[in-house]
Amino acid sequence: MAHKFVIRKTSGGEYRAYFEYNSEKIFWTEGYSSKSGAQNAIDSIKKNGPGAKTADES
């Protein structure tokens, strides 16, 4: 699979959820104090993301 979500613990002790494509970080979330917070962010992106509109602010 070329794309995936990854949860990593930062050097500051926070958890971040990353979306990677071909091992390149495409976007990441804010830091969370728990791993479950990062997982909730992933779940929210999966649930709400497919229907999200694109805004061109140029």
C-alpha positions, 0 to 999 in steps of 0.5 A: 500500500502506497499510502497510510496513517502512522501514529508516532510519539514525538521527542516532546512526548506527544502523539501525532498522526501522519498521513504518508504517501510513498514514505513522504509525509503529506500532512500531520495533526497537532500533538495529542497527549495520548495515543487515543487522541491521535487515533480519534483524529485519524478516525475523524479524517476518515469519516469526514474527509471524503465529503470535504469541499475544496476551497480555492483561496488564491 
